[in-house]
Amino acid sequence: MPPKPLILAFDTSAAHCAAALLSGGEVIGAVHEDMAKGQAESLFPILESVLKDAGVNFQDLSALGVGTGPGNFTGVRISVSAARGLALSLGIPAVGVSLLEAAAFGSDGPVITAFDARRNAVYFQGFETPYEIPAQMSDLTDLSLDPIDGLTCIGPMADVMAEKLNGTVAPAKYAPASAVGRIAAMRWDKQPTRPAPLYLRAPDALPPSDPPPVIL
């Protein structure tokens, strides 16, 4: 019997640094540390700790899973860049998973996942809904969706969405890194594309308004 695939999943898109190690789709080790900053310095020590506790190393991995956001721009870049670099150096695939999808994983639909986009805005996406609700950001005052019978709302902004859509609030079935790993376990051997950040909001930094200097 071939060995079970070993998948290391991680996420730094919010105020945390989280990792989970899965064997054959089952979590065999996990760490979740809340932190508002410092994810760049903490990520690899956490990954190494999870692997060490399981008695394996990076070379034993079959694939990686990484949370791609939406969330903090810097945090998303940290984890996606780490996943790309590790995948290249180890010669294994990396699977990008949206945190909106991860929050819905394992729940019965119809489901809307909702995260705080700040400035009175919300990131959200629908799963198994009667009409398509793609990943998007909306100002709460402009939010307009048709009612959905039996709707479950999950995520930090679930209560707001539930109030607007007459839905019920429920917790995510799995922690972020665990959900990312479980989804990656289903996709890693199907030639996934390189993970890319899911930016639903334009960056705050804008290019300078002054024209560039003339190069002689």
C-alpha positions in Angstrom: 0.0 0.0 0.0 1.5 3.4 -1.0 2.2 5.8 1.9 -0.5 8.4 2.7 0.1 11.8 1.2 1.6 14.2 3.8 0.4 17.8 3.4 1.5 20.9 5.3 -1.0 23.7 5.3 -0.6 27.2 6.7 -2.2 30.6 6.8 -1.2 34.1 7.9 -4.0 36.1 6.2 -5.5 37.4 9.5 -4.2 38.2 13.0 -2.8 34.7 13.4 -0.1 32.3 12.3 -1.6 28.9 11.8 -0.3 25.5 10.5 -1.6 22.0 10.2 0.0 18.8 9.1 -2.3 16.2 7.5 -1.7 12.6 6.6 -4.2 11.0 4.2 -6.5 14.0 4.9 -6.4 13.6 8.7 -4.8 16.2 10.9 -1.8 14.8 12.8 -0.5 18.1 14.1 -1.5 21.7 14.3 -0.5 25.1 15.8 -2.6 28.3 15.9 -1.1 31.4 17.5 -2.9 34.7 17.6 -0.7 37.6 16.6 -1.3 41.1 15.2 2.2 41.2 13.7 5.3 39.2 13.4 4.0 36.4 11.2 7.0 36.7 8.9 9.3 35.8 11.7 7.1 33.2 13.3 5.9 31.2 10.3 8.9 29.0 9.6 9.6 28.2 13.3 6.0 27.2 13.6 6.1 25.0 10.5 9.4 23.4 11.7 7.8 22.7 15.1 4.7 21.0 13.6 6.9 18.8 11.4 9.3 18.0 14.2 6.5 17.0 16.6 5.3 14.5 13.9 8.8 13.1 13.4 9.0 14.2 9.7 10.7 16.9 7.8 10.1 19.1 4.7 11.5 16.5 2.3 8.8 14.1 3.4 6.0 16.3 2.3 3.7 15.4 -0.7 2.2 18.9 -1.1 1.5 22.2 0.5 -1.7 24.1 1.2 -1.8 27.8 1.8 -4.5 30.3 2.7 -4.7 33.0 0.0 -7.0 35.5 1.7 -8.9 37.7 1.5 -7.3 39.5 4.5 -4.3 41.5 5.5 -2.2 42.3 2.4 1.1 41.7 4.1 -0.1 38.5 5.8 -1.4 37.1 2.6 1.9 37.9 0.8 3.9 36.2 3.5 2.2 32.8 3.3 1.7 32.7 -0.4 5.4 33.7 -1.0 6.5 31.0 1.5 4.3 28.4 -0.2 5.7 29.2 -3.6 9.3 29.2 -2.4 8.9 25.9 -0.6 7.1 24.2 -3.5 9.8 25.2 -5.9 12.7 24.1 -3.6 11.0 20.8 -2.7 9.6 20.0 -6.1 6.1 19.5 -4.8 2.7 21.2 -5.6 1.2 24.0 -3.6 -2.5 24.5 -3.5 -4.0 27.9 -2.8 -7.3 28.0 -0.8 -9.4 31.0 -0.2 -10.3 31.5 3.5 -13.9 32.1 2.4 -14.0 28.6 1.0 -12.1 27.2 4.0 -14.7 28.6 6.4 -17.5 26.9 4.5 -15.7 23.5 4.2 -17.6 20.7 5.8 -20.9 22.6 6.3 -24.2 21.8 4.6 -25.4 24.5 2.2 -26.7 27.0 1.5 -23.8 28.9 3.2 -22.5 32.4 3.0 -19.1 33.0 4.6 -18.3 36.6 5.6 -15.1 38.3 6.8 -14.5 41.8 8.1 -13.1 44.0 5.3 -12.9 47.0 7.6 -14.2 50.5 6.8 -17.8 49.3 7.1 -17.2 46.6 4.3 -17.4 42.8 4.2 -15.8 40.1 2.1 -18.2 37.3 1.4 -19.0 34.3 -0.9 -21.9 31.9 -1.2 -21.7 28.1 -1.4 -24.5 25.8 -2.6 -26.7 28.9 -2.9 -29.6 28.9 -5.4 -27.9 31.7 -7.3 -24.2 32.3 -7.7 -22.5 34.5 -5.1 -18.9 34.8 -6.1 -16.1 36.1 -3.8 -16.5 39.8 -3.5 -16.3 42.8 -1.2 -19.2 45.1 -0.6 -20.0 48.1 1.6 -22.5 47.1 4.2 -24.8 49.9 3.3 -24.9 48.8 -0.4 -25.2 45.1 0.3 -28.2 43.7 -1.7 -28.9 40.0 -1.9 -32.1 38.1 -2.5 -33.3 36.1 0.6 -32.2 32.4 0.7 -34.2 29.9 2.6 -32.3 27.9 5.2 -29.2 30.1 4.9 -26.3 29.5 7.3 -23.8 32.3 7.8 -20.2 31.6 8.9 -17.3 33.8 9.7 -16.4 36.9 11.7 -19.2 38.9 10.0 -21.8 36.1 10.1 -24.1 37.9 12.5 -24.3 41.0 10.2 -25.1 38.8 7.1 -27.6 36.7 9.0 -29.5 39.8 10.1 -29.6 41.2 6.6 -30.6 37.9 5.0 -32.6 36.3 7.8 -30.1 33.5 8.1 -28.7 31.6 11.1 -25.2 31.9 12.4 -22.9 28.9 12.8 -19.2 28.4 13.5 -16.8 27.0 10.9 -16.4 23.3 11.2 -12.6 23.4 11.0 -9.9 25.8 12.1 -8.4 27.8 9.1 -5.2 25.8 8.5 -7.0 22.5 9.1 -9.6 23.4 6.5 -7.0 24.6 4.0 -5.1 21.3 4.4 -8.3 19.2 4.0 -9.1 21.0 0.8 -5.5 20.8 -0.5 -5.6 17.0 0.2 -8.5 16.8 -2.3 -6.7 18.8 -5.0 -2.9 18.5 -4.7 -2.6 15.7 -7.3 -4.7 17.4 -10.0 -2.0 19.8 -11.2 -3.1 22.9 -9.3 -2.0 26.3 -10.5 0.5 28.3 -8.5 -1.2 29.9 -5.4 -2.0 33.6 -5.9 -3.2 36.1 -3.3 -7.0 36.8 -3.4 -7.1 40.5 -3.2 -10.7 41.7 -3.2 -9.8 45.3 -2.1 -7.4 47.5 -4.0 -4.2 48.4 -2.1 -4.1 51.6 -0.1 -0.8 52.6 -1.7 -1.2 54.3 -5.0 1.4 55.1 -7.6 2.7 58.7 -7.4 0.7 61.3 -9.3 3.8 63.1 -10.6 5.0 62.1 -14.1 8.1 59.9 -14.2 11.4 61.6 -15.0 12.5 61.7 -18.6 15.3 59.2 -19.2 17.9 60.6 -21.6 
